[in-house]
C-alpha cells in the first residue's frame, strides 16, 4: 500500500501535535501539513498536495471554509474530527462532500481506519455518519425527473445498494465482474444524471427514493417515514 499523505487543521496546538505523533507512528501514514489556521492551510495546500485532510470544526466559519476547500482543492478528501456530535451539523457537512465524521472521544484505531478508507476514495460510515445520512434527507434534495429514476438500471441500483453496504469499488467490481474503473465511471454517471455532487448525496437520494434495501436494520427512526 502506498504511503498516505495527511494534513491536520486544528486550532489547539497541543492536541494537533499529539495527533501528528500518533499518526506518524502508523505504518503507511505521513503527516505533511500541521497548521492551526485556515489561511495557513490553504497556503500550504497550494504548494503541496495531500491525500486526506483531518479538520476540526471548532473554528469560526468552518462551513464556508469547507465550501472554499471544495472549490479550490476539489480532489482533497476531508475527514472531520471534532468533539461536536450534533447530527444536524454532520448532515449539513455531508452535503459538502466530507468523507467521514469522527468524534474526538473515539478510539484512535477508528481514525486510522477512516483515513485509509478515505484515501481509497471510500466513505467512512460509522454510526454517527449513518444516522446523519437520513436526517432531513428532503433538505437540498435536487428534484430529478421521474424518468431519471427509471433510467437507473438493475446494475446501477445494485451498485448503489452495495455502496450502502459499505463495499469498496474493488469489492463491487469483483461482485459484478467489472473493472474498478468501470465502477467509478458508473458511479459518476449516476451522480451526473441525477444532479448529485457526491457519493453521500447519492446515498441520501437513494434513501429518499427507496432504492436501498435496509436488510431489516434497526434504526432509531424509520428511514423512510421519519417516525
MODELLER restraints for C-alpha pairs under 7 A, 6 or more apart:
rsr = mdl.restraints
at = mdl.atoms
rsr.add(forms.Gaussian(group=physical.xy_distance, feature=features.Distance(at['CA:2:A'], at['CA:28:A']), mean=6.54, stdev=0.5))
rsr.add(forms.Gaussian(group=physical.xy_distance, feature=features.Distance(at['CA:3:A'], at['CA:28:A']), mean=4.31, stdev=0.5))
rsr.add(forms.Gaussian(group=physical.xy_distance, feature=features.Distance(at['CA:3:A'], at['CA:29:A']), mean=5.53, stdev=0.5))
rsr.add(forms.Gaussian(group=physical.xy_distance, feature=features.Distance(at['CA:3:A'], at['CA:30:A']), mean=6.91, stdev=0.5))
rsr.add(forms.Gaussian(group=physical.xy_distance, feature=features.Distance(at['CA:4:A'], at['CA:28:A']), mean=5.95, stdev=0.5))
rsr.add(forms.Gaussian(group=physical.xy_distance, feature=features.Distance(at['CA:4:A'], at['CA:29:A']), mean=4.88, stdev=0.5))
rsr.add(forms.Gaussian(group=physical.xy_distance, feature=features.Distance(at['CA:4:A'], at['CA:30:A']), mean=6.19, stdev=0.5))
rsr.add(forms.Gaussian(group=physical.xy_distance, feature=features.Distance(at['CA:4:A'], at['CA:51:A']), mean=6.20, stdev=0.5))
rsr.add(forms.Gaussian(group=physical.xy_distance, feature=features.Distance(at['CA:4:A'], at['CA:119:A']), mean=6.87, stdev=0.5))
rsr.add(forms.Gaussian(group=physical.xy_distance, feature=features.Distance(at['CA:5:A'], at['CA:29:A']), mean=6.27, stdev=0.5))
rsr.add(forms.Gaussian(group=physical.xy_distance, feature=features.Distance(at['CA:5:A'], at['CA:30:A']), mean=5.19, stdev=0.5))
rsr.add(forms.Gaussian(group=physical.xy_distance, feature=features.Distance(at['CA:5:A'], at['CA:31:A']), mean=5.96, stdev=0.5))
rsr.add(forms.Gaussian(group=physical.xy_distance, feature=features.Distance(at['CA:5:A'], at['CA:32:A']), mean=6.29, stdev=0.5))
rsr.add(forms.Gaussian(group=physical.xy_distance, feature=features.Distance(at['CA:5:A'], at['CA:50:A']), mean=4.98, stdev=0.5))
rsr.add(forms.Gaussian(group=physical.xy_distance, feature=features.Distance(at['CA:5:A'], at['CA:51:A']), mean=5.13, stdev=0.5))
rsr.add(forms.Gaussian(group=physical.xy_distance, feature=features.Distance(at['CA:5:A'], at['CA:52:A']), mean=6.54, stdev=0.5))
rsr.add(forms.Gaussian(group=physical.xy_distance, feature=features.Distance(at['CA:6:A'], at['CA:30:A']), mean=6.03, stdev=0.5))
rsr.add(forms.Gaussian(group=physical.xy_distance, feature=features.Distance(at['CA:6:A'], at['CA:31:A']), mean=4.65, stdev=0.5))
rsr.add(forms.Gaussian(group=physical.xy_distance, feature=features.Distance(at['CA:6:A'], at['CA:32:A']), mean=5.91, stdev=0.5))
rsr.add(forms.Gaussian(group=physical.xy_distance, feature=features.Distance(at['CA:6:A'], at['CA:33:A']), mean=6.80, stdev=0.5))
rsr.add(forms.Gaussian(group=physical.xy_distance, feature=features.Distance(at['CA:6:A'], at['CA:50:A']), mean=5.75, stdev=0.5))
rsr.add(forms.Gaussian(group=physical.xy_distance, feature=features.Distance(at['CA:6:A'], at['CA:51:A']), mean=5.99, stdev=0.5))
rsr.add(forms.Gaussian(group=physical.xy_distance, feature=features.Distance(at['CA:6:A'], at['CA:52:A']), mean=4.97, stdev=0.5))
rsr.add(forms.Gaussian(group=physical.xy_distance, feature=features.Distance(at['CA:6:A'], at['CA:53:A']), mean=5.83, stdev=0.5))
rsr.add(forms.Gaussian(group=physical.xy_distance, feature=features.Distance(at['CA:7:A'], at['CA:31:A']), mean=5.87, stdev=0.5))
rsr.add(forms.Gaussian(group=physical.xy_distance, feature=features.Distance(at['CA:7:A'], at['CA:32:A']), mean=5.92, stdev=0.5))
rsr.add(forms.Gaussian(group=physical.xy_distance, feature=features.Distance(at['CA:7:A'], at['CA:33:A']), mean=4.45, stdev=0.5))
rsr.add(forms.Gaussian(group=physical.xy_distance, feature=features.Distance(at['CA:7:A'], at['CA:34:A']), mean=5.93, stdev=0.5))
rsr.add(forms.Gaussian(group=physical.xy_distance, feature=features.Distance(at['CA:7:A'], at['CA:50:A']), mean=6.55, stdev=0.5))
rsr.add(forms.Gaussian(group=physical.xy_distance, feature=features.Distance(at['CA:7:A'], at['CA:52:A']), mean=6.30, stdev=0.5))
rsr.add(forms.Gaussian(group=physical.xy_distance, feature=features.Distance(at['CA:7:A'], at['CA:53:A']), mean=4.67, stdev=0.5))
rsr.add(forms.Gaussian(group=physical.xy_distance, feature=features.Distance(at['CA:7:A'], at['CA:54:A']), mean=6.12, stdev=0.5))
rsr.add(forms.Gaussian(group=physical.xy_distance, feature=features.Distance(at['CA:8:A'], at['CA:33:A']), mean=6.11, stdev=0.5))
rsr.add(forms.Gaussian(group=physical.xy_distance, feature=features.Distance(at['CA:8:A'], at['CA:34:A']), mean=4.89, stdev=0.5))
rsr.add(forms.Gaussian(group=physical.xy_distance, feature=features.Distance(at['CA:8:A'], at['CA:35:A']), mean=6.33, stdev=0.5))
rsr.add(forms.Gaussian(group=physical.xy_distance, feature=features.Distance(at['CA:8:A'], at['CA:53:A']), mean=5.88, stdev=0.5))
rsr.add(forms.Gaussian(group=physical.xy_distance, feature=features.Distance(at['CA:8:A'], at['CA:54:A']), mean=4.87, stdev=0.5))
rsr.add(forms.Gaussian(group=physical.xy_distance, feature=features.Distance(at['CA:8:A'], at['CA:55:A']), mean=6.04, stdev=0.5))
rsr.add(forms.Gaussian(group=physical.xy_distance, feature=features.Distance(at['CA:9:A'], at['CA:34:A']), mean=6.29, stdev=0.5))
rsr.add(forms.Gaussian(group=physical.xy_distance, feature=features.Distance(at['CA:9:A'], at['CA:35:A']), mean=5.20, stdev=0.5))
rsr.add(forms.Gaussian(group=physical.xy_distance, feature=features.Distance(at['CA:9:A'], at['CA:36:A']), mean=5.50, stdev=0.5))
rsr.add(forms.Gaussian(group=physical.xy_distance, feature=features.Distance(at['CA:9:A'], at['CA:37:A']), mean=6.97, stdev=0.5))
rsr.add(forms.Gaussian(group=physical.xy_distance, feature=features.Distance(at['CA:9:A'], at['CA:54:A']), mean=6.26, stdev=0.5))
rsr.add(forms.Gaussian(group=physical.xy_distance, feature=features.Distance(at['CA:9:A'], at['CA:55:A']), mean=4.83, stdev=0.5))
rsr.add(forms.Gaussian(group=physical.xy_distance, feature=features.Distance(at['CA:9:A'], at['CA:56:A']), mean=6.40, stdev=0.5))
rsr.add(forms.Gaussian(group=physical.xy_distance, feature=features.Distance(at['CA:10:A'], at['CA:16:A']), mean=5.88, stdev=0.5))
rsr.add(forms.Gaussian(group=physical.xy_distance, feature=features.Distance(at['CA:10:A'], at['CA:35:A']), mean=6.70, stdev=0.5))
rsr.add(forms.Gaussian(group=physical.xy_distance, feature=features.Distance(at['CA:10:A'], at['CA:36:A']), mean=5.03, stdev=0.5))
rsr.add(forms.Gaussian(group=physical.xy_distance, feature=features.Distance(at['CA:10:A'], at['CA:55:A']), mean=6.24, stdev=0.5))
rsr.add(forms.Gaussian(group=physical.xy_distance, feature=features.Distance(at['CA:10:A'], at['CA:56:A']), mean=5.41, stdev=0.5))
rsr.add(forms.Gaussian(group=physical.xy_distance, feature=features.Distance(at['CA:11:A'], at['CA:36:A']), mean=4.32, stdev=0.5))
rsr.add(forms.Gaussian(group=physical.xy_distance, feature=features.Distance(at['CA:11:A'], at['CA:37:A']), mean=6.57, stdev=0.5))
rsr.add(forms.Gaussian(group=physical.xy_distance, feature=features.Distance(at['CA:12:A'], at['CA:36:A']), mean=6.98, stdev=0.5))
rsr.add(forms.Gaussian(group=physical.xy_distance, feature=features.Distance(at['CA:13:A'], at['CA:36:A']), mean=6.86, stdev=0.5))
rsr.add(forms.Gaussian(group=physical.xy_distance, feature=features.Distance(at['CA:20:A'], at['CA:31:A']), mean=6.32, stdev=0.5))
rsr.add(forms.Gaussian(group=physical.xy_distance, feature=features.Distance(at['CA:23:A'], at['CA:29:A']), mean=6.44, stdev=0.5))
rsr.add(forms.Gaussian(group=physical.xy_distance, feature=features.Distance(at['CA:24:A'], at['CA:30:A']), mean=5.46, stdev=0.5))
rsr.add(forms.Gaussian(group=physical.xy_distance, feature=features.Distance(at['CA:24:A'], at['CA:31:A']), mean=6.34, stdev=0.5))
rsr.add(forms.Gaussian(group=physical.xy_distance, feature=features.Distance(at['CA:35:A'], at['CA:41:A']), mean=6.10, stdev=0.5))
rsr.add(forms.Gaussian(group=physical.xy_distance, feature=features.Distance(at['CA:51:A'], at['CA:76:A']), mean=6.34, stdev=0.5))
rsr.add(forms.Gaussian(group=physical.xy_distance, feature=features.Distance(at['CA:51:A'], at['CA:77:A']), mean=6.46, stdev=0.5))
rsr.add(forms.Gaussian(group=physical.xy_distance, feature=features.Distance(at['CA:51:A'], at['CA:119:A']), mean=6.04, stdev=0.5))
rsr.add(forms.Gaussian(group=physical.xy_distance, feature=features.Distance(at['CA:52:A'], at['CA:76:A']), mean=6.38, stdev=0.5))
rsr.add(forms.Gaussian(group=physical.xy_distance, feature=features.Distance(at['CA:52:A'], at['CA:77:A']), mean=4.96, stdev=0.5))
rsr.add(forms.Gaussian(group=physical.xy_distance, feature=features.Distance(at['CA:52:A'], at['CA:78:A']), mean=5.86, stdev=0.5))
rsr.add(forms.Gaussian(group=physical.xy_distance, feature=features.Distance(at['CA:52:A'], at['CA:115:A']), mean=6.93, stdev=0.5))
rsr.add(forms.Gaussian(group=physical.xy_distance, feature=features.Distance(at['CA:52:A'], at['CA:119:A']), mean=6.36, stdev=0.5))
rsr.add(forms.Gaussian(group=physical.xy_distance, feature=features.Distance(at['CA:53:A'], at['CA:77:A']), mean=6.16, stdev=0.5))
rsr.add(forms.Gaussian(group=physical.xy_distance, feature=features.Distance(at['CA:53:A'], at['CA:78:A']), mean=4.81, stdev=0.5))
rsr.add(forms.Gaussian(group=physical.xy_distance, feature=features.Distance(at['CA:53:A'], at['CA:79:A']), mean=6.06, stdev=0.5))
rsr.add(forms.Gaussian(group=physical.xy_distance, feature=features.Distance(at['CA:54:A'], at['CA:78:A']), mean=6.14, stdev=0.5))
rsr.add(forms.Gaussian(group=physical.xy_distance, feature=features.Distance(at['CA:54:A'], at['CA:79:A']), mean=4.92, stdev=0.5))
rsr.add(forms.Gaussian(group=physical.xy_distance, feature=features.Distance(at['CA:54:A'], at['CA:80:A']), mean=5.81, stdev=0.5))
rsr.add(forms.Gaussian(group=physical.xy_distance, feature=features.Distance(at['CA:54:A'], at['CA:81:A']), mean=6.37, stdev=0.5))
rsr.add(forms.Gaussian(group=physical.xy_distance, feature=features.Distance(at['CA:55:A'], at['CA:79:A']), mean=6.25, stdev=0.5))
rsr.add(forms.Gaussian(group=physical.xy_distance, feature=features.Distance(at['CA:55:A'], at['CA:80:A']), mean=4.97, stdev=0.5))
rsr.add(forms.Gaussian(group=physical.xy_distance, feature=features.Distance(at['CA:55:A'], at['CA:81:A']), mean=5.82, stdev=0.5))
rsr.add(forms.Gaussian(group=physical.xy_distance, feature=features.Distance(at['CA:56:A'], at['CA:80:A']), mean=5.78, stdev=0.5))
rsr.add(forms.Gaussian(group=physical.xy_distance, feature=features.Distance(at['CA:56:A'], at['CA:81:A']), mean=5.15, stdev=0.5))
rsr.add(forms.Gaussian(group=physical.xy_distance, feature=features.Distance(at['CA:56:A'], at['CA:82:A']), mean=5.14, stdev=0.5))
rsr.add(forms.Gaussian(group=physical.xy_distance, feature=features.Distance(at['CA:57:A'], at['CA:82:A']), mean=6.30, stdev=0.5))
rsr.add(forms.Gaussian(group=physical.xy_distance, feature=features.Distance(at['CA:67:A'], at['CA:96:A']), mean=6.67, stdev=0.5))
rsr.add(forms.Gaussian(group=physical.xy_distance, feature=features.Distance(at['CA:77:A'], at['CA:98:A']), mean=6.93, stdev=0.5))
rsr.add(forms.Gaussian(group=physical.xy_distance, feature=features.Distance(at['CA:77:A'], at['CA:99:A']), mean=6.49, stdev=0.5))
rsr.add(forms.Gaussian(group=physical.xy_distance, feature=features.Distance(at['CA:77:A'], at['CA:118:A']), mean=6.73, stdev=0.5))
rsr.add(forms.Gaussian(group=physical.xy_distance, feature=features.Distance(at['CA:78:A'], at['CA:98:A']), mean=5.18, stdev=0.5))
rsr.add(forms.Gaussian(group=physical.xy_distance, feature=features.Distance(at['CA:78:A'], at['CA:99:A']), mean=5.75, stdev=0.5))
rsr.add(forms.Gaussian(group=physical.xy_distance, feature=features.Distance(at['CA:79:A'], at['CA:98:A']), mean=6.07, stdev=0.5))
rsr.add(forms.Gaussian(group=physical.xy_distance, feature=features.Distance(at['CA:79:A'], at['CA:99:A']), mean=5.55, stdev=0.5))
rsr.add(forms.Gaussian(group=physical.xy_distance, feature=features.Distance(at['CA:79:A'], at['CA:100:A']), mean=4.98, stdev=0.5))
rsr.add(forms.Gaussian(group=physical.xy_distance, feature=features.Distance(at['CA:79:A'], at['CA:101:A']), mean=5.93, stdev=0.5))
rsr.add(forms.Gaussian(group=physical.xy_distance, feature=features.Distance(at['CA:80:A'], at['CA:100:A']), mean=6.25, stdev=0.5))
rsr.add(forms.Gaussian(group=physical.xy_distance, feature=features.Distance(at['CA:80:A'], at['CA:101:A']), mean=4.65, stdev=0.5))
rsr.add(forms.Gaussian(group=physical.xy_distance, feature=features.Distance(at['CA:80:A'], at['CA:102:A']), mean=6.07, stdev=0.5))
rsr.add(forms.Gaussian(group=physical.xy_distance, feature=features.Distance(at['CA:81:A'], at['CA:101:A']), mean=6.12, stdev=0.5))
rsr.add(forms.Gaussian(group=physical.xy_distance, feature=features.Distance(at['CA:81:A'], at['CA:102:A']), mean=4.93, stdev=0.5))
rsr.add(forms.Gaussian(group=physical.xy_distance, feature=features.Distance(at['CA:81:A'], at['CA:103:A']), mean=5.74, stdev=0.5))
rsr.add(forms.Gaussian(group=physical.xy_distance, feature=features.Distance(at['CA:81:A'], at['CA:104:A']), mean=5.95, stdev=0.5))
rsr.add(forms.Gaussian(group=physical.xy_distance, feature=features.Distance(at['CA:82:A'], at['CA:102:A']), mean=6.50, stdev=0.5))
rsr.add(forms.Gaussian(group=physical.xy_distance, feature=features.Distance(at['CA:82:A'], at['CA:103:A']), mean=5.14, stdev=0.5))
rsr.add(forms.Gaussian(group=physical.xy_distance, feature=features.Distance(at['CA:82:A'], at['CA:104:A']), mean=5.32, stdev=0.5))
rsr.add(forms.Gaussian(group=physical.xy_distance, feature=features.Distance(at['CA:83:A'], at['CA:103:A']), mean=5.37, stdev=0.5))
rsr.add(forms.Gaussian(group=physical.xy_distance, feature=features.Distance(at['CA:83:A'], at['CA:104:A']), mean=5.26, stdev=0.5))
rsr.add(forms.Gaussian(group=physical.xy_distance, feature=features.Distance(at['CA:84:A'], at['CA:103:A']), mean=6.93, stdev=0.5))
rsr.add(forms.Gaussian(group=physical.xy_distance, feature=features.Distance(at['CA:85:A'], at['CA:103:A']), mean=6.66, stdev=0.5))
rsr.add(forms.Gaussian(group=physical.xy_distance, feature=features.Distance(at['CA:87:A'], at['CA:132:A']), mean=5.24, stdev=0.5))
rsr.add(forms.Gaussian(group=physical.xy_distance, feature=features.Distance(at['CA:88:A'], at['CA:132:A']), mean=6.90, stdev=0.5))
rsr.add(forms.Gaussian(group=physical.xy_distance, feature=features.Distance(at['CA:90:A'], at['CA:129:A']), mean=6.98, stdev=0.5))
rsr.add(forms.Gaussian(group=physical.xy_distance, feature=features.Distance(at['CA:90:A'], at['CA:132:A']), mean=5.98, stdev=0.5))
rsr.add(forms.Gaussian(group=physical.xy_distance, feature=features.Distance(at['CA:91:A'], at['CA:132:A']), mean=4.86, stdev=0.5))
rsr.add(forms.Gaussian(group=physical.xy_distance, feature=features.Distance(at['CA:91:A'], at['CA:133:A']), mean=6.14, stdev=0.5))
rsr.add(forms.Gaussian(group=physical.xy_distance, feature=features.Distance(at['CA:91:A'], at['CA:135:A']), mean=6.58, stdev=0.5))
rsr.add(forms.Gaussian(group=physical.xy_distance, feature=features.Distance(at['CA:94:A'], at['CA:200:A']), mean=6.40, stdev=0.5))
rsr.add(forms.Gaussian(group=physical.xy_distance, feature=features.Distance(at['CA:95:A'], at['CA:201:A']), mean=6.46, stdev=0.5))
rsr.add(forms.Gaussian(group=physical.xy_distance, feature=features.Distance(at['CA:97:A'], at['CA:198:A']), mean=5.70, stdev=0.5))
rsr.add(forms.Gaussian(group=physical.xy_distance, feature=features.Distance(at['CA:97:A'], at['CA:200:A']), mean=6.67, stdev=0.5))
rsr.add(forms.Gaussian(group=physical.xy_distance, feature=features.Distance(at['CA:99:A'], at['CA:118:A']), mean=6.18, stdev=0.5))
rsr.add(forms.Gaussian(group=physical.xy_distance, feature=features.Distance(at['CA:99:A'], at['CA:123:A']), mean=4.89, stdev=0.5))
rsr.add(forms.Gaussian(group=physical.xy_distance, feature=features.Distance(at['CA:99:A'], at['CA:124:A']), mean=6.03, stdev=0.5))
rsr.add(forms.Gaussian(group=physical.xy_distance, feature=features.Distance(at['CA:100:A'], at['CA:123:A']), mean=6.26, stdev=0.5))
rsr.add(forms.Gaussian(group=physical.xy_distance, feature=features.Distance(at['CA:100:A'], at['CA:124:A']), mean=4.95, stdev=0.5))
rsr.add(forms.Gaussian(group=physical.xy_distance, feature=features.Distance(at['CA:100:A'], at['CA:125:A']), mean=6.42, stdev=0.5))
rsr.add(forms.Gaussian(group=physical.xy_distance, feature=features.Distance(at['CA:100:A'], at['CA:129:A']), mean=6.70, stdev=0.5))
rsr.add(forms.Gaussian(group=physical.xy_distance, feature=features.Distance(at['CA:101:A'], at['CA:129:A']), mean=6.15, stdev=0.5))
rsr.add(forms.Gaussian(group=physical.xy_distance, feature=features.Distance(at['CA:114:A'], at['CA:124:A']), mean=5.47, stdev=0.5))
rsr.add(forms.Gaussian(group=physical.xy_distance, feature=features.Distance(at['CA:117:A'], at['CA:123:A']), mean=6.74, stdev=0.5))
rsr.add(forms.Gaussian(group=physical.xy_distance, feature=features.Distance(at['CA:117:A'], at['CA:124:A']), mean=6.30, stdev=0.5))
rsr.add(forms.Gaussian(group=physical.xy_distance, feature=features.Distance(at['CA:118:A'], at['CA:124:A']), mean=6.68, stdev=0.5))
rsr.add(forms.Gaussian(group=physical.xy_distance, feature=features.Distance(at['CA:122:A'], at['CA:168:A']), mean=6.34, stdev=0.5))
rsr.add(forms.Gaussian(group=physical.xy_distance, feature=features.Distance(at['CA:133:A'], at['CA:204:A']), mean=6.01, stdev=0.5))
rsr.add(forms.Gaussian(group=physical.xy_distance, feature=features.Distance(at['CA:134:A'], at['CA:204:A']), mean=6.40, stdev=0.5))
rsr.add(forms.Gaussian(group=physical.xy_distance, feature=features.Distance(at['CA:134:A'], at['CA:223:A']), mean=6.22, stdev=0.5))
rsr.add(forms.Gaussian(group=physical.xy_distance, feature=features.Distance(at['CA:137:A'], at['CA:204:A']), mean=6.04, stdev=0.5))
rsr.add(forms.Gaussian(group=physical.xy_distance, feature=features.Distance(at['CA:137:A'], at['CA:208:A']), mean=6.62, stdev=0.5))
rsr.add(forms.Gaussian(group=physical.xy_distance, feature=features.Distance(at['CA:142:A'], at['CA:195:A']), mean=6.75, stdev=0.5))
rsr.add(forms.Gaussian(group=physical.xy_distance, feature=features.Distance(at['CA:144:A'], at['CA:194:A']), mean=5.72, stdev=0.5))
rsr.add(forms.Gaussian(group=physical.xy_distance, feature=features.Distance(at['CA:148:A'], at['CA:193:A']), mean=6.98, stdev=0.5))
rsr.add(forms.Gaussian(group=physical.xy_distance, feature=features.Distance(at['CA:148:A'], at['CA:194:A']), mean=6.63, stdev=0.5))
rsr.add(forms.Gaussian(group=physical.xy_distance, feature=features.Distance(at['CA:157:A'], at['CA:211:A']), mean=6.81, stdev=0.5))
rsr.add(forms.Gaussian(group=physical.xy_distance, feature=features.Distance(at['CA:159:A'], at['CA:172:A']), mean=6.89, stdev=0.5))
rsr.add(forms.Gaussian(group=physical.xy_distance, feature=features.Distance(at['CA:161:A'], at['CA:212:A']), mean=5.40, stdev=0.5))
rsr.add(forms.Gaussian(group=physical.xy_distance, feature=features.Distance(at['CA:161:A'], at['CA:213:A']), mean=6.97, stdev=0.5))
rsr.add(forms.Gaussian(group=physical.xy_distance, feature=features.Distance(at['CA:162:A'], at['CA:172:A']), mean=6.67, stdev=0.5))
rsr.add(forms.Gaussian(group=physical.xy_distance, feature=features.Distance(at['CA:164:A'], at['CA:203:A']), mean=6.82, stdev=0.5))
rsr.add(forms.Gaussian(group=physical.xy_distance, feature=features.Distance(at['CA:169:A'], at['CA:180:A']), mean=5.84, stdev=0.5))
rsr.add(forms.Gaussian(group=physical.xy_distance, feature=features.Distance(at['CA:169:A'], at['CA:183:A']), mean=6.44, stdev=0.5))
rsr.add(forms.Gaussian(group=physical.xy_distance, feature=features.Distance(at['CA:170:A'], at['CA:180:A']), mean=5.65, stdev=0.5))
rsr.add(forms.Gaussian(group=physical.xy_distance, feature=features.Distance(at['CA:173:A'], at['CA:179:A']), mean=5.46, stdev=0.5))
rsr.add(forms.Gaussian(group=physical.xy_distance, feature=features.Distance(at['CA:173:A'], at['CA:180:A']), mean=5.44, stdev=0.5))
rsr.add(forms.Gaussian(group=physical.xy_distance, feature=features.Distance(at['CA:173:A'], at['CA:183:A']), mean=6.26, stdev=0.5))
rsr.add(forms.Gaussian(group=physical.xy_distance, feature=features.Distance(at['CA:191:A'], at['CA:197:A']), mean=6.48, stdev=0.5))
rsr.add(forms.Gaussian(group=physical.xy_distance, feature=features.Distance(at['CA:191:A'], at['CA:202:A']), mean=6.56, stdev=0.5))
rsr.add(forms.Gaussian(group=physical.xy_distance, feature=features.Distance(at['CA:196:A'], at['CA:202:A']), mean=6.29, stdev=0.5))
rsr.add(forms.Gaussian(group=physical.xy_distance, feature=features.Distance(at['CA:206:A'], at['CA:212:A']), mean=5.85, stdev=0.5))
rsr.add(forms.Gaussian(group=physical.xy_distance, feature=features.Distance(at['CA:208:A'], at['CA:224:A']), mean=6.68, stdev=0.5))
rsr.add(forms.Gaussian(group=physical.xy_distance, feature=features.Distance(at['CA:221:A'], at['CA:227:A']), mean=5.44, stdev=0.5))
